[in-house]
């Protein structure tokens, strides 16, 4: 069959509405006509649904706390789609400091003070650049860090990424240079040479352990045994931080004491820089302990440059702690009334006989 004798194709254009749309428009007209009786063949629930008309949009509704007269179902249906239902601004105290407890970037190793890998440098710089998007003109940002190489390099590269981002987005923000603070150091180990960072204690442990194994001098000191257990958990592929959090150890700083001195550092920063954003580059163990204290369960170890967010309220007695889509309101502890953790220096020696 040639092209000239082929029958023409049917016309497919339509000037009328599709059937489903025509039925919808008919229902809308019927619902707006008060004199039109209800169709007895339509179920009652469907009749009432059609009488309600189009559903309201979130922009057309009043705030949730003003919708008591709308009914609980309609009041909650639009706002439950959000992660958080917030109280009205007048019902909550203003935030005076927003704090980020940031874990350091990827490090070259935990047994030495070797600093960050190239990936860790990129992570810290990217975090600072991302933070520059969130701040507004006129804000002040204070950067602090734990006195270790990996935390210090994280703070430096975060600071560099932050200033680069502020220049890129043309924002007028005051940024303080990174400052080390002993309150945000990693958890400590009591050694014969005094309190040492857990990484520093490993170097001391490694040197003495070789001496004990080579010369077989007898029983090892208890602090050496506890450090050995901690690092063998790391070498075996386990979670040494969980070991520290759950297994009582005589020579390791307790997790609660880490949370105590973290609050001491945060309160000092907040007092020196009211209204500023505080960014603290520190270690995963104390950050995880801080989150456990706030939430009452272990939400897991933070990834490199992941943060726990703290919003300190006006008055300094309350705060909101946010971590991994969980928000918890906490009471800020009165640090001055809490005990401190220091090695005991006792002159008392146990006697051989029982007390009578």
C-alpha positions as CSV (number, residue, x, y, z in Angstrom):
1,X,0.0,0.0,0.0
2,X,1.5,3.4,-1.0
3,X,1.5,6.4,1.2
4,X,-1.2,8.1,-0.9
5,X,-3.7,5.3,-0.3
6,X,-3.0,4.9,3.5
7,X,-6.0,6.0,5.6
8,X,-5.5,9.1,7.7
9,X,-4.7,8.7,11.4
10,X,-7.5,9.4,13.9
11,X,-7.5,12.8,15.5
12,X,-6.5,12.6,19.2
13,X,-6.8,16.2,20.4
14,X,-9.5,16.9,23.0
15,X,-11.3,20.0,23.9
16,X,-13.2,18.6,26.8
17,X,-11.8,17.7,30.3
18,X,-10.8,14.2,31.1
19,X,-13.5,12.1,32.7
20,X,-11.8,12.0,36.1
21,X,-11.5,15.9,36.0
22,X,-15.1,16.3,34.8
23,X,-16.3,14.2,37.7
24,X,-14.2,16.2,40.2
25,X,-15.6,19.5,38.8
26,X,-19.1,18.2,39.0
27,X,-18.6,17.2,42.6
28,X,-17.2,20.7,43.4
29,X,-20.3,22.3,41.8
30,X,-22.6,20.0,43.7
31,X,-20.9,20.7,47.0
32,X,-21.2,24.5,46.5
33,X,-24.9,24.3,45.7
34,X,-26.7,24.2,49.0
35,X,-30.0,23.2,47.5
36,X,-28.6,20.1,45.8
37,X,-29.6,17.1,48.0
38,X,-27.0,14.5,48.9
39,X,-26.8,11.4,46.7
40,X,-28.1,8.5,48.9
41,X,-25.9,6.1,47.0
42,X,-22.7,7.9,48.3
43,X,-21.5,6.8,51.7
44,X,-21.9,9.3,54.5
45,X,-18.2,9.6,55.2
46,X,-17.6,10.5,51.6
47,X,-20.4,13.0,51.6
48,X,-18.8,14.8,54.6
49,X,-15.4,14.6,53.0
50,X,-16.7,16.3,49.9
51,X,-18.4,19.0,51.9
52,X,-15.1,20.0,53.5
53,X,-13.8,21.4,50.2
54,X,-10.1,21.6,49.3
55,X,-7.6,20.9,52.1
56,X,-5.9,24.0,53.6
57,X,-2.2,24.6,52.8
58,X,0.3,25.1,55.7
59,X,0.7,28.7,54.7
60,X,-3.1,29.4,55.0
61,X,-3.3,27.9,58.5
62,X,-2.6,29.7,61.8
63,X,0.3,28.3,64.0
64,X,-0.3,25.0,65.7
65,X,-0.6,26.5,69.1
66,X,-3.6,28.6,67.9
67,X,-5.5,25.8,66.2
68,X,-7.4,24.4,69.2
69,X,-10.8,25.2,67.6
70,X,-9.9,23.4,64.4
71,X,-9.9,19.9,65.9
72,X,-6.9,17.7,66.7
73,X,-6.8,15.9,63.4
74,X,-6.7,19.0,61.3
75,X,-4.4,20.8,63.7
76,X,-1.7,18.1,63.6
77,X,-1.9,16.8,60.1
78,X,0.1,19.6,58.5
79,X,2.8,20.0,61.1
80,X,3.5,16.3,61.7
81,X,5.3,16.3,58.4
82,X,8.1,18.3,60.0
83,X,10.9,16.7,62.2
84,X,10.2,19.1,65.1
85,X,7.1,20.9,66.4
86,X,8.4,24.2,67.8
87,X,6.8,26.3,70.4
88,X,6.0,30.0,69.6
89,X,8.9,32.4,70.0
90,X,7.4,34.0,73.0
91,X,7.1,30.7,74.8
92,X,10.9,29.9,74.8
93,X,13.8,31.9,76.1
94,X,16.2,33.4,73.6
95,X,19.4,31.6,72.6
96,X,22.5,33.4,73.7
97,X,25.2,31.0,72.4
98,X,25.1,28.3,69.7
99,X,27.8,25.8,70.3
100,X,29.2,23.1,68.0
101,X,31.3,20.3,69.5
102,X,33.1,19.0,66.4
103,X,35.1,15.8,66.2
104,X,38.5,16.2,64.5
105,X,39.1,15.2,60.9
106,X,40.6,11.9,59.8
107,X,44.0,11.4,61.5
108,X,47.1,9.5,60.5
109,X,47.0,7.5,63.7
110,X,45.9,7.5,67.3
111,X,49.1,6.2,68.7
112,X,51.1,9.3,67.8
113,X,50.6,13.0,67.5
114,X,50.8,12.8,63.7
115,X,48.0,15.2,62.7
116,X,45.5,15.0,59.9
117,X,45.6,13.1,56.6
118,X,44.8,15.1,53.4
119,X,41.3,13.8,53.7
120,X,41.0,15.1,57.2
121,X,42.3,18.5,56.1
122,X,39.6,18.6,53.4
123,X,36.9,17.5,55.9
124,X,37.8,20.3,58.3
125,X,38.0,22.9,55.5
126,X,34.6,21.8,54.1
127,X,33.0,22.0,57.5
128,X,34.1,25.6,57.9
129,X,33.0,26.4,54.4
130,X,29.5,24.9,55.1
131,X,29.3,26.8,58.4
132,X,29.8,30.1,56.5
133,X,26.5,29.5,54.7
134,X,24.6,29.3,58.0
135,X,25.8,32.5,59.7
136,X,24.4,35.9,59.2
137,X,26.0,39.4,58.9
138,X,27.1,40.8,62.2
139,X,27.7,37.5,64.0
140,X,30.8,36.6,65.9
141,X,32.4,33.1,65.7
142,X,34.9,31.8,68.2
143,X,37.0,28.7,67.4
144,X,38.6,26.7,70.2
145,X,40.2,23.3,70.2
146,X,41.7,20.6,72.3
147,X,45.5,20.9,72.8
148,X,46.4,18.0,70.4
149,X,47.8,18.0,66.8
150,X,44.7,16.5,65.2
151,X,42.3,18.8,67.0
152,X,44.5,21.9,66.4
153,X,44.9,21.2,62.7
154,X,41.1,20.6,62.5
155,X,40.5,24.0,64.0
156,X,43.0,25.7,61.7
157,X,41.6,24.3,58.6
158,X,38.1,24.8,59.8
159,X,39.0,28.5,60.4
160,X,40.5,28.8,56.9
161,X,37.4,27.2,55.3
162,X,35.2,29.5,57.3
163,X,37.0,32.7,56.2
164,X,37.1,31.5,52.6
165,X,33.3,30.9,52.7
166,X,32.6,34.2,54.3
167,X,34.6,36.0,51.6
168,X,32.8,34.0,48.9
169,X,29.4,34.8,50.2
170,X,30.3,38.4,51.1
171,X,29.3,38.2,54.7
172,X,30.5,40.6,57.4
173,X,31.3,38.2,60.3
174,X,33.9,38.5,63.0
175,X,35.9,35.3,63.4
176,X,38.4,34.8,66.2
177,X,41.6,32.9,65.7
178,X,41.7,29.3,67.0
179,X,42.6,29.0,70.6
180,X,43.6,25.8,72.5
181,X,41.7,25.2,75.8
182,X,42.6,22.5,78.3
183,X,38.9,22.0,79.2
184,X,38.3,20.3,75.8
185,X,41.2,17.9,75.9
186,X,40.7,14.1,75.5
187,X,40.1,11.9,78.5
188,X,43.1,11.5,80.7
189,X,45.0,8.5,82.1
190,X,46.8,8.6,85.5
191,X,50.3,7.5,85.0
192,X,53.4,7.6,87.3
193,X,54.3,10.8,85.5
194,X,51.0,12.4,86.2
195,X,47.9,12.9,84.1
196,X,48.4,12.2,80.4
197,X,46.3,12.4,77.3
198,X,45.3,8.8,76.3
199,X,47.5,9.1,73.2
200,X,50.5,10.3,75.3
201,X,49.8,7.5,77.8
202,X,50.0,5.0,75.0
203,X,53.6,6.1,74.1
204,X,54.6,5.7,77.7
205,X,52.8,2.3,77.9
206,X,54.5,1.1,74.7
207,X,58.0,1.9,76.0
208,X,57.4,0.2,79.4
209,X,55.5,-2.8,78.0
210,X,58.5,-3.7,75.9
211,X,60.7,-3.5,78.9
212,X,58.5,-5.8,81.0
213,X,58.1,-8.3,78.2
214,X,61.9,-8.4,77.5
215,X,63.1,-8.5,81.1
216,X,60.1,-10.3,82.8
217,X,60.2,-8.1,85.8
218,X,57.0,-9.5,87.3
219,X,53.5,-8.1,87.6
220,X,52.8,-5.1,85.6
221,X,51.4,-1.9,87.2
222,X,47.6,-1.6,87.2
223,X,47.6,1.5,85.0
224,X,49.7,-0.4,82.4
225,X,47.2,-3.3,82.5
226,X,44.2,-0.9,81.9
227,X,45.9,0.9,79.0
228,X,46.9,-2.5,77.5
229,X,43.2,-3.6,77.6
230,X,42.1,-0.3,76.1
231,X,44.5,-0.4,73.1
232,X,44.1,-4.1,72.5
233,X,40.4,-3.4,72.0
234,X,41.4,-0.9,69.3
235,X,43.8,-3.3,67.7
236,X,41.2,-6.1,67.7
237,X,38.7,-4.1,65.7
238,X,36.5,-3.3,68.7
239,X,35.2,-0.1,70.1
240,X,37.7,1.2,72.7
241,X,35.5,4.2,73.5
242,X,32.6,1.9,74.4
243,X,35.1,0.0,76.6
244,X,36.0,3.3,78.4
245,X,32.3,4.2,78.7
246,X,31.1,0.9,80.1
247,X,34.0,-0.7,81.9
248,X,35.1,0.9,85.2
249,X,38.9,1.6,85.2
250,X,40.8,3.0,88.1
251,X,43.3,5.0,86.1
252,X,41.1,6.5,83.4
253,X,39.2,9.7,83.8
254,X,35.5,8.8,84.2
255,X,33.2,9.9,81.4
256,X,31.1,12.0,83.8
257,X,34.2,14.1,84.7
258,X,34.8,14.8,81.0
259,X,31.3,16.1,80.7
260,X,31.9,18.2,83.8
261,X,35.0,20.0,82.4
262,X,33.4,20.4,79.0
263,X,30.7,22.3,80.6
264,X,33.3,24.3,82.5
265,X,34.9,25.3,79.2
266,X,31.6,26.1,77.5
267,X,30.5,28.3,80.4
268,X,33.9,30.1,80.3
269,X,33.6,30.7,76.5
270,X,30.0,31.8,76.8
271,X,30.9,34.3,79.5
272,X,33.8,35.7,77.5
273,X,31.8,35.8,74.2
274,X,28.1,36.4,74.9
275,X,26.0,36.0,71.8
276,X,28.7,34.4,69.7
277,X,28.7,31.0,67.9
278,X,31.3,28.7,69.6
279,X,33.0,26.0,67.5
280,X,35.1,23.5,69.5
281,X,37.3,21.0,67.7
282,X,37.9,18.1,70.1
283,X,37.8,14.3,70.3
284,X,35.1,11.6,69.9
285,X,35.3,10.1,73.3
286,X,34.3,13.2,75.3
287,X,31.8,14.2,72.7
288,X,30.1,10.8,72.9
289,X,30.1,11.0,76.7
290,X,28.5,14.4,76.4
291,X,25.7,13.1,74.1
292,X,25.1,10.1,76.4
293,X,24.8,12.4,79.4
294,X,22.2,14.5,77.5
295,X,20.1,11.8,76.0
296,X,20.4,9.0,78.5
297,X,21.5,6.4,75.9
298,X,24.5,5.9,73.6
299,X,23.7,7.4,70.2
300,X,27.0,6.2,68.7
301,X,30.4,7.6,68.0
302,X,30.5,10.8,65.9
303,X,32.1,10.6,62.5
304,X,35.0,12.8,61.6
305,X,33.9,16.5,61.7
306,X,30.4,15.4,62.9
307,X,29.2,17.6,65.7
308,X,26.9,17.8,68.7
309,X,25.0,21.0,68.8
310,X,24.3,22.9,72.0
311,X,22.0,25.9,72.2
312,X,22.6,27.7,75.5
313,X,19.5,29.6,76.7
314,X,19.4,33.0,78.3
315,X,20.2,32.8,82.0
316,X,22.6,29.9,81.5
317,X,20.5,27.3,83.3
318,X,19.0,25.5,80.4
319,X,20.2,24.3,77.0
320,X,19.1,22.2,74.0
321,X,21.4,19.4,72.9
322,X,21.0,18.1,69.3
323,X,22.7,15.1,67.8
324,X,21.6,12.9,64.9
325,X,18.0,14.3,64.6
326,X,17.4,14.0,68.4
327,X,16.8,17.1,70.5
328,X,16.9,17.1,74.3
329,X,16.4,19.9,76.7
330,X,18.9,19.7,79.6
331,X,19.6,21.6,82.8
332,X,23.1,23.1,82.7
333,X,25.0,21.6,85.7
334,X,26.4,23.8,88.5
335,X,30.0,22.9,87.8
336,X,31.3,24.6,91.0
337,X,29.2,22.2,93.2
338,X,30.4,19.0,91.4
339,X,33.4,17.0,92.4
340,X,36.6,17.0,90.4
341,X,38.7,14.1,89.3
342,X,42.3,14.1,90.4
343,X,44.7,11.3,91.5
344,X,44.5,10.7,95.2
345,X,47.6,11.1,97.3
346,X,46.9,9.1,100.5
347,X,49.4,8.7,103.3
348,X,47.4,5.9,104.8
349,X,48.7,2.3,104.3
350,X,46.6,-0.8,104.9
351,X,47.6,-2.7,108.0
352,X,48.0,-6.5,108.0
353,X,45.5,-7.2,110.7
354,X,41.7,-6.7,110.7
355,X,40.2,-3.8,112.4
356,X,38.7,-4.6,115.8
